[in-house]
Every structure is written in structure tokens, then in C-alpha cells.
Amino acid sequence: MAGWTTLVQAETLAMALNRTDLVVVDCRFTLLDQNAGEQAYLTSHLPGAIYAHLERDLSDMTPSSGDGRHPWPSVKQIADRLARWGIGPTSQVIVYDDGEGAIAARLWFLLRMIGHEKVAVLDGGWAYWTALGLPVSSSPATSAALFRAQYDATKLAFDSVRLFDGDDVEAHLHTGGVLVDARAAARFRGEVEPLDRVAGHVPGALNRPYTENLVAGRFKSPMQLAAEFRALLGENSATDVVAMCGSGVTACHNLLAMERAGFKGAGLYTGSWSGWISDVSRPIATGA
């Protein structure tokens, strides 16, 4: 399907802001101040952009929703969000944040899991866009801008084959599958743990910190990413891989980088480390 499906460059997007099929979504968020991203959006954002909050819009934070710090949302929840945002099957969605693209990648993967191909992350995000002096706005998206053909919510379904829980991950590893953890190396080794109650990693997992996908805040070239993921995965294909992190967010950055490099079809452990340790019977490894 024609359109941007992994990354879009700021200069290219700037020339396409008037496209009638375009929906731009601001995903700025920080764990240290969960309102900061939305406040920043209200102050200034890409022209016409709408706002998506990691916990309110891209996760199901109800007490019974499941394990992990950012549980995967239900189909109904994401359908409601798409309707509110005016995203339909033909929409070209562009997502961005003010970090390394990890929060934006979460929405990218959410949309992919309902079969929406035309979604891309703004390479370099808010920082690169503003560094170039490209247009910004303080006006919220208008209802007219959001009036577009929408998905039939009754026909939406997630690609469950690519979404893994803890039991799925155990079975995946038992049959020789690959688990790639996107957390920083010190967290993976169990030397520090700023967010979760237990440090360490899933036994058998490999470590690929998501920040290694970037250079100077932007994604490495597809060729360089391909070489690095091939060195990490050996002869394994993308469909042999499940990505994880602390709560199922930054893992999506690795999934985006893999697809950018031509490795399409990897899965996501939605609960990730915070979900794994919710079951005290599961084993924990430390060290490299």
C-alpha cells in the first residue's frame, strides 16, 4: 500500500501538511511528570496535530486490565480513540514525540496490530522539527479537521499472533525463539532498576537497547540497522523474534527499527519485564 509506513523525514512532512488524508498525532510523555507532554502539546505542536496520552489513550490502566505497567489496550478502547481522532482506513497517520521516538513507536505498533499500514514515525521527532524551524501551532485540532471516514469498530481485531503474554514467551523460548530486550544494558544486567520492584532479565533474552537504533537523535540507515540486527539475530528470521522492554513501550522502537531494516513480522511481549515479574514463580537472570 502506498504511503509512509515506517519513518517520514521532517522536510518531507512539512510539504505535506495540507493533505486531506493526513492525521498527525503528538505522543509526548514522560514518566516523571505524566501531564508534561500534554501541557507541552497545548503550548505548541505540529500544525493540526492531535494529542495521545500514553496511559490514557495507548494503555488500559484499569485495575483488572492485565499485568505490566502499561497494559495493552482493548480493541474497543483503541476503536474509541480512532473514532475520536478521526483515523480511518485510508488515513496517513504520522506520530511523533519529544524523545527518541519510543512513545510514538508504541502508537505505530498499535495501529499496525489492527492492520493499519499507513502509519509512520517522524524521524527526529519534535526536537528535529523545531531545530529546522518548521511550522508549529498552539491551536488544537478542529472538529472539521477530525471529520473523516472512520473504522467500523465491529470489524477491528488485533493481530494476536504477534502479541505475547508471559506464558507465550516461556513457550517461545522453549522452542528456540529469540527474545530481545530493549532496556538499557545496566537494567538488563540487573545493576539498577529505577521503575520495577525486581532487577534483572528474562533468562535467555538478548539485549538490544533501543537507543542503539539512533545516531544524533535520528534513526540509523536501513543498511546499518540491517547489519546490526543480523549480527544480533544470526540466522533467525524476524518471525522468530519477540521484543520486550520494561512495560511494552520502548520495545516497539526495536520493532520499528527492525521493519525499517527489512525484518518484518516480529512480535511484542506486551507485559514485558513488569509483567514477567508479576508472577513470582518465573525465573530471573542477572549479569550479561
C-alpha positions as a Markdown table, in Angstrom:
| # | Residue | x | y | z |
|---|---|---|---|---|
| 1 | Met | 0.0 | 0.0 | 0.0 |
| 2 | Ala | 1.4 | 3.4 | -1.0 |
| 3 | Gly | 2.3 | 5.7 | 1.9 |
| 4 | Trp | 4.8 | 6.2 | 4.7 |
| 5 | Thr | 4.9 | 3.0 | 6.7 |
| 6 | Thr | 8.0 | 3.3 | 9.0 |
| 7 | Leu | 9.6 | 6.7 | 9.1 |
| 8 | Val | 9.0 | 10.1 | 7.5 |
| 9 | Gln | 11.5 | 12.9 | 7.3 |
| 10 | Ala | 10.6 | 16.3 | 8.7 |
| 11 | Glu | 11.4 | 18.1 | 5.5 |
| 12 | Thr | 9.1 | 15.8 | 3.6 |
| 13 | Leu | 6.2 | 16.0 | 6.1 |
| 14 | Ala | 6.4 | 19.8 | 6.1 |
| 15 | Met | 5.5 | 19.8 | 2.4 |
| 16 | Ala | 2.5 | 17.5 | 3.0 |
| 17 | Leu | 0.8 | 19.2 | 6.0 |
| 18 | Asn | -2.2 | 20.2 | 3.8 |
| 19 | Arg | -3.0 | 16.7 | 2.7 |
| 20 | Thr | -6.6 | 15.9 | 3.5 |
| 21 | Asp | -5.8 | 12.3 | 4.4 |
| 22 | Leu | -3.2 | 13.3 | 7.0 |
| 23 | Val | -3.6 | 12.8 | 10.7 |
| 24 | Val | -0.7 | 13.9 | 12.9 |
| 25 | Val | -0.5 | 12.6 | 16.5 |
| 26 | Asp | 1.6 | 14.1 | 19.2 |
| 27 | Cys | 2.7 | 11.4 | 21.7 |
| 28 | Arg | 4.9 | 13.4 | 24.1 |
| 29 | Phe | 5.0 | 11.9 | 27.5 |
| 30 | Thr | 7.4 | 11.5 | 30.5 |
| 31 | Leu | 7.1 | 9.1 | 33.4 |
| 32 | Leu | 8.5 | 11.7 | 35.8 |
| 33 | Asp | 5.6 | 14.1 | 35.1 |
| 34 | Gln | 2.7 | 12.4 | 33.3 |
| 35 | Asn | 1.0 | 15.7 | 32.5 |
| 36 | Ala | 4.1 | 17.4 | 31.0 |
| 37 | Gly | 3.6 | 16.0 | 27.5 |
| 38 | Glu | 0.0 | 17.2 | 27.2 |
| 39 | Gln | 0.9 | 20.6 | 28.6 |
| 40 | Ala | 3.7 | 20.9 | 26.1 |
| 41 | Tyr | 1.3 | 20.0 | 23.3 |
| 42 | Leu | -1.1 | 22.7 | 24.4 |
| 43 | Thr | 1.7 | 25.2 | 24.3 |
| 44 | Ser | 3.0 | 24.2 | 20.8 |
| 45 | His | 2.7 | 21.3 | 18.4 |
| 46 | Leu | 2.8 | 20.4 | 14.7 |
| 47 | Pro | 0.0 | 22.2 | 12.8 |
| 48 | Gly | -3.2 | 20.2 | 13.0 |
| 49 | Ala | -1.8 | 17.6 | 15.4 |
| 50 | Ile | -4.0 | 15.8 | 18.0 |
| 51 | Tyr | -2.7 | 14.5 | 21.3 |
| 52 | Ala | -2.4 | 10.9 | 22.5 |
| 53 | His | -1.5 | 10.2 | 26.2 |
| 54 | Leu | 0.5 | 7.0 | 26.8 |
| 55 | Glu | -1.5 | 5.9 | 29.8 |
| 56 | Arg | -4.9 | 7.4 | 29.0 |
| 57 | Asp | -5.0 | 6.5 | 25.3 |
| 58 | Leu | -2.4 | 3.9 | 24.4 |
| 59 | Ser | -2.7 | 1.7 | 27.5 |
| 60 | Asp | -5.5 | 0.2 | 29.6 |
| 61 | Met | -4.7 | 1.3 | 33.1 |
| 62 | Thr | -7.9 | -0.1 | 34.7 |
| 63 | Pro | -7.0 | -2.4 | 37.7 |
| 64 | Ser | -8.3 | -5.6 | 36.0 |
| 65 | Ser | -6.7 | -4.9 | 32.6 |
| 66 | Gly | -3.7 | -7.3 | 33.0 |
| 67 | Asp | -0.1 | -7.4 | 34.0 |
| 68 | Gly | 2.7 | -4.9 | 33.4 |
| 69 | Arg | 2.9 | -1.2 | 33.9 |
| 70 | His | 1.3 | -0.2 | 30.6 |
| 71 | Pro | -1.1 | -3.0 | 29.7 |
| 72 | Trp | -2.1 | -3.4 | 26.1 |
| 73 | Pro | -5.4 | -1.7 | 25.4 |
| 74 | Ser | -8.5 | -3.5 | 24.3 |
| 75 | Val | -9.8 | -3.4 | 20.7 |
| 76 | Lys | -12.8 | -1.3 | 22.0 |
| 77 | Gln | -10.5 | 1.2 | 23.6 |
| 78 | Ile | -8.4 | 1.7 | 20.5 |
| 79 | Ala | -11.5 | 1.8 | 18.3 |
| 80 | Asp | -12.9 | 4.6 | 20.5 |
| 81 | Arg | -9.7 | 6.5 | 20.2 |
| 82 | Leu | -9.6 | 6.2 | 16.4 |
| 83 | Ala | -13.1 | 7.5 | 16.2 |
| 84 | Arg | -12.3 | 10.4 | 18.4 |
| 85 | Trp | -9.1 | 11.2 | 16.4 |
| 86 | Gly | -10.8 | 10.8 | 13.0 |
| 87 | Ile | -8.5 | 8.0 | 11.9 |
| 88 | Gly | -10.0 | 5.8 | 9.2 |
| 89 | Pro | -8.6 | 3.0 | 6.9 |
| 90 | Thr | -7.3 | 5.5 | 4.3 |
| 91 | Ser | -5.7 | 7.9 | 6.8 |
| 92 | Gln | -2.0 | 8.6 | 6.6 |
| 93 | Val | -1.0 | 8.7 | 10.2 |
| 94 | Ile | 2.2 | 10.4 | 11.4 |
| 95 | Val | 3.2 | 10.1 | 15.1 |
| 96 | Tyr | 5.9 | 11.9 | 17.0 |
| 97 | Asp | 7.2 | 12.6 | 20.5 |
| 98 | Asp | 10.0 | 14.7 | 22.0 |
| 99 | Gly | 12.3 | 11.8 | 23.0 |
| 100 | Glu | 13.8 | 9.2 | 20.9 |
| 101 | Gly | 10.6 | 8.1 | 19.2 |
| 102 | Ala | 9.7 | 5.3 | 21.7 |
| 103 | Ile | 6.3 | 6.6 | 22.7 |
| 104 | Ala | 5.4 | 7.3 | 19.1 |
| 105 | Ala | 6.6 | 3.8 | 18.2 |
| 106 | Arg | 4.0 | 2.4 | 20.6 |
| 107 | Leu | 1.2 | 4.0 | 18.7 |
| 108 | Trp | 2.8 | 3.0 | 15.4 |
| 109 | Phe | 2.7 | -0.6 | 16.5 |
| 110 | Leu | -0.8 | -0.4 | 17.9 |
| 111 | Leu | -2.0 | 0.7 | 14.6 |
| 112 | Arg | -0.1 | -2.0 | 12.8 |
| 113 | Met | -1.7 | -4.6 | 15.0 |
| 114 | Ile | -5.1 | -3.6 | 13.7 |
| 115 | Gly | -3.8 | -3.8 | 10.1 |
| 116 | His | -3.3 | -0.1 | 9.5 |
| 117 | Glu | -0.3 | 0.1 | 7.2 |
| 118 | Lys | -0.1 | 3.8 | 6.5 |
| 119 | Val | 1.5 | 5.0 | 9.8 |
| 120 | Ala | 5.0 | 6.3 | 10.3 |
| 121 | Val | 7.1 | 7.9 | 13.0 |
| 122 | Leu | 8.5 | 11.4 | 12.4 |
| 123 | Asp | 12.3 | 10.8 | 12.3 |
| 124 | Gly | 13.9 | 13.0 | 14.9 |
| 125 | Gly | 10.6 | 14.0 | 16.4 |
| 126 | Trp | 9.7 | 17.3 | 17.9 |
| 127 | Ala | 13.4 | 18.2 | 18.6 |
| 128 | Tyr | 14.5 | 17.9 | 14.9 |
| 129 | Trp | 11.3 | 19.5 | 13.6 |
| 130 | Thr | 11.8 | 22.6 | 15.7 |
| 131 | Ala | 15.6 | 22.7 | 15.1 |
| 132 | Leu | 14.8 | 23.1 | 11.4 |
| 133 | Gly | 12.4 | 26.0 | 12.2 |
| 134 | Leu | 9.4 | 24.2 | 10.7 |
| 135 | Pro | 5.9 | 25.4 | 11.4 |
| 136 | Val | 4.3 | 24.9 | 14.8 |
| 137 | Ser | 0.9 | 25.9 | 16.2 |
| 138 | Ser | -0.8 | 26.4 | 19.5 |
| 139 | Ser | -4.3 | 25.8 | 18.2 |
| 140 | Pro | -5.9 | 22.5 | 18.9 |
| 141 | Ala | -7.1 | 20.3 | 16.0 |
| 142 | Thr | -10.6 | 21.4 | 15.0 |
| 143 | Ser | -13.6 | 19.1 | 14.7 |
| 144 | Ala | -13.7 | 19.8 | 11.0 |
| 145 | Ala | -10.2 | 18.5 | 10.7 |
| 146 | Leu | -11.2 | 15.3 | 12.5 |
| 147 | Phe | -14.2 | 14.6 | 10.4 |
| 148 | Arg | -13.0 | 11.7 | 8.2 |
| 149 | Ala | -14.2 | 8.2 | 7.3 |
| 150 | Gln | -13.6 | 6.0 | 10.4 |
| 151 | Tyr | -13.1 | 2.4 | 11.0 |
| 152 | Asp | -16.0 | 0.1 | 11.6 |
| 153 | Ala | -15.3 | -0.8 | 15.2 |
| 154 | Thr | -17.1 | -4.1 | 14.9 |
| 155 | Lys | -14.6 | -5.3 | 12.3 |
| 156 | Leu | -11.5 | -4.3 | 14.2 |
| 157 | Ala | -9.2 | -7.0 | 15.7 |
| 158 | Phe | -5.6 | -7.1 | 16.9 |
| 159 | Asp | -3.1 | -9.4 | 15.2 |
| 160 | Ser | -3.0 | -11.8 | 18.2 |
| 161 | Val | -0.3 | -13.9 | 16.6 |
| 162 | Arg | 2.2 | -11.1 | 17.2 |
| 163 | Leu | 1.1 | -10.3 | 20.8 |
| 164 | Phe | 2.6 | -12.4 | 23.5 |
| 165 | Asp | 1.9 | -12.8 | 27.2 |
| 166 | Gly | 4.3 | -14.4 | 29.8 |
| 167 | Asp | 3.2 | -18.0 | 29.1 |
| 168 | Asp | 3.6 | -17.4 | 25.4 |
| 169 | Val | 7.1 | -16.1 | 25.9 |
| 170 | Glu | 8.1 | -19.1 | 28.0 |
| 171 | Ala | 6.9 | -21.4 | 25.2 |
| 172 | His | 8.6 | -19.3 | 22.6 |
| 173 | Leu | 12.0 | -19.6 | 24.4 |
| 174 | His | 11.4 | -23.3 | 25.0 |
| 175 | Thr | 11.1 | -23.9 | 21.2 |
| 176 | Gly | 14.2 | -21.9 | 20.4 |
| 177 | Gly | 12.7 | -18.5 | 19.7 |
| 178 | Val | 14.5 | -15.2 | 20.3 |
| 179 | Leu | 13.6 | -12.6 | 22.9 |
| 180 | Val | 15.1 | -9.2 | 22.5 |
| 181 | Asp | 15.0 | -6.8 | 25.5 |
| 182 | Ala | 15.1 | -3.0 | 24.6 |
| 183 | Arg | 16.1 | -1.7 | 28.1 |
| 184 | Ala | 19.4 | -0.1 | 28.9 |
| 185 | Ala | 22.3 | -2.5 | 29.5 |
| 186 | Ala | 22.6 | -1.8 | 33.2 |
| 187 | Arg | 18.9 | -2.5 | 33.8 |
| 188 | Phe | 19.1 | -5.7 | 31.7 |
| 189 | Arg | 22.1 | -6.9 | 33.8 |
| 190 | Gly | 20.2 | -6.1 | 37.0 |
| 191 | Glu | 22.7 | -3.5 | 38.2 |
| 192 | Val | 20.0 | -0.8 | 38.5 |
| 193 | Glu | 16.2 | -0.8 | 38.4 |
| 194 | Pro | 14.5 | 2.6 | 38.7 |
| 195 | Leu | 11.0 | 1.5 | 37.8 |
| 196 | Asp | 10.2 | -2.1 | 38.7 |
| 197 | Arg | 10.4 | -3.9 | 42.0 |
| 198 | Val | 12.9 | -6.6 | 40.8 |
| 199 | Ala | 16.0 | -6.1 | 38.7 |
| 200 | Gly | 17.3 | -8.5 | 36.0 |
| 201 | His | 16.0 | -10.0 | 32.8 |
| 202 | Val | 14.2 | -13.0 | 31.4 |
| 203 | Pro | 16.6 | -15.9 | 31.2 |
| 204 | Gly | 17.7 | -16.5 | 27.6 |
| 205 | Ala | 16.9 | -12.9 | 26.4 |
| 206 | Leu | 19.2 | -10.9 | 24.3 |
| 207 | Asn | 19.8 | -7.2 | 25.0 |
| 208 | Arg | 19.5 | -4.5 | 22.3 |
| 209 | Pro | 18.9 | -1.1 | 24.0 |
| 210 | Tyr | 16.6 | 0.8 | 21.7 |
| 211 | Thr | 18.8 | 3.9 | 21.8 |
| 212 | Glu | 21.3 | 1.9 | 19.7 |
| 213 | Asn | 18.9 | 2.4 | 16.8 |
| 214 | Leu | 19.7 | 6.1 | 16.7 |
| 215 | Val | 22.6 | 8.4 | 15.9 |
| 216 | Ala | 22.3 | 12.1 | 16.9 |
| 217 | Gly | 18.6 | 11.5 | 17.7 |
| 218 | Arg | 17.6 | 10.1 | 14.3 |
| 219 | Phe | 17.3 | 6.5 | 13.1 |
| 220 | Lys | 20.4 | 4.9 | 11.5 |
| 221 | Ser | 20.2 | 4.0 | 7.9 |
| 222 | Pro | 18.3 | 0.8 | 6.9 |
| 223 | Met | 21.6 | -0.7 | 5.8 |
| 224 | Gln | 23.3 | -0.1 | 9.1 |
| 225 | Leu | 20.3 | -1.3 | 11.1 |
| 226 | Ala | 20.1 | -4.4 | 9.0 |
| 227 | Ala | 23.7 | -5.2 | 9.6 |
| 228 | Glu | 23.3 | -4.8 | 13.4 |
| 229 | Phe | 20.2 | -6.8 | 13.7 |
| 230 | Arg | 21.6 | -9.6 | 11.5 |
| 231 | Ala | 24.6 | -9.7 | 13.9 |
| 232 | Leu | 22.3 | -9.9 | 16.8 |
| 233 | Leu | 19.8 | -12.5 | 15.4 |
| 234 | Gly | 22.2 | -14.7 | 13.4 |
| 235 | Glu | 20.2 | -16.9 | 11.1 |
| 236 | Asn | 16.9 | -16.3 | 12.8 |
| 237 | Ser | 14.2 | -14.6 | 10.9 |
| 238 | Ala | 12.1 | -11.7 | 12.2 |
| 239 | Thr | 9.2 | -14.1 | 12.8 |
| 240 | Asp | 11.4 | -15.9 | 15.3 |
| 241 | Val | 11.7 | -12.7 | 17.4 |
| 242 | Val | 9.7 | -11.3 | 20.3 |
| 243 | Ala | 10.6 | -7.8 | 21.5 |
| 244 | Met | 10.3 | -6.7 | 25.1 |
| 245 | Cys | 11.3 | -3.9 | 27.4 |
| 246 | Gly | 10.1 | -2.7 | 30.8 |
| 247 | Ser | 6.4 | -2.3 | 30.0 |
| 248 | Gly | 5.9 | -2.9 | 26.3 |
| 249 | Val | 6.6 | 0.6 | 25.1 |
| 250 | Thr | 10.3 | 1.1 | 24.1 |
| 251 | Ala | 10.3 | -2.5 | 22.7 |
| 252 | Cys | 8.2 | -1.0 | 19.9 |
| 253 | His | 11.2 | 1.2 | 18.9 |
| 254 | Asn | 13.1 | -2.0 | 18.2 |
| 255 | Leu | 10.2 | -3.4 | 16.2 |
| 256 | Leu | 10.1 | -0.2 | 14.1 |
| 257 | Ala | 13.9 | -0.3 | 13.6 |
| 258 | Met | 13.7 | -3.9 | 12.5 |
| 259 | Glu | 11.0 | -3.2 | 10.0 |
| 260 | Arg | 12.9 | -0.2 | 8.7 |
| 261 | Ala | 15.8 | -2.7 | 8.2 |
| 262 | Gly | 13.6 | -5.2 | 6.4 |
| 263 | Phe | 13.0 | -7.5 | 9.3 |
| 264 | Lys | 9.2 | -7.6 | 9.4 |
| 265 | Gly | 6.9 | -9.8 | 11.5 |
| 266 | Ala | 8.4 | -9.8 | 15.0 |
| 267 | Gly | 6.1 | -10.0 | 18.0 |
| 268 | Leu | 5.8 | -8.0 | 21.2 |
| 269 | Tyr | 5.7 | -9.2 | 24.8 |
| 270 | Thr | 3.0 | -6.8 | 25.9 |
| 271 | Gly | 3.6 | -7.1 | 29.6 |
| 272 | Ser | 7.4 | -7.1 | 29.2 |
| 273 | Trp | 9.6 | -7.1 | 32.3 |
| 274 | Ser | 7.0 | -5.6 | 34.6 |
| 275 | Gly | 4.6 | -8.3 | 33.5 |
| 276 | Trp | 7.2 | -11.1 | 33.8 |
| 277 | Ile | 7.9 | -10.3 | 37.5 |
| 278 | Ser | 4.3 | -10.1 | 38.4 |
| 279 | Asp | 4.4 | -13.9 | 38.6 |
| 280 | Val | 6.9 | -14.7 | 41.4 |
| 281 | Ser | 7.4 | -18.2 | 40.1 |
| 282 | Arg | 9.1 | -17.1 | 36.9 |
| 283 | Pro | 12.9 | -17.3 | 36.8 |
| 284 | Ile | 15.1 | -14.2 | 36.8 |
| 285 | Ala | 18.6 | -13.8 | 35.4 |
| 286 | Thr | 21.2 | -11.1 | 36.1 |
| 287 | Gly | 24.5 | -10.2 | 34.5 |
| 288 | Ala | 25.3 | -10.2 | 30.8 |
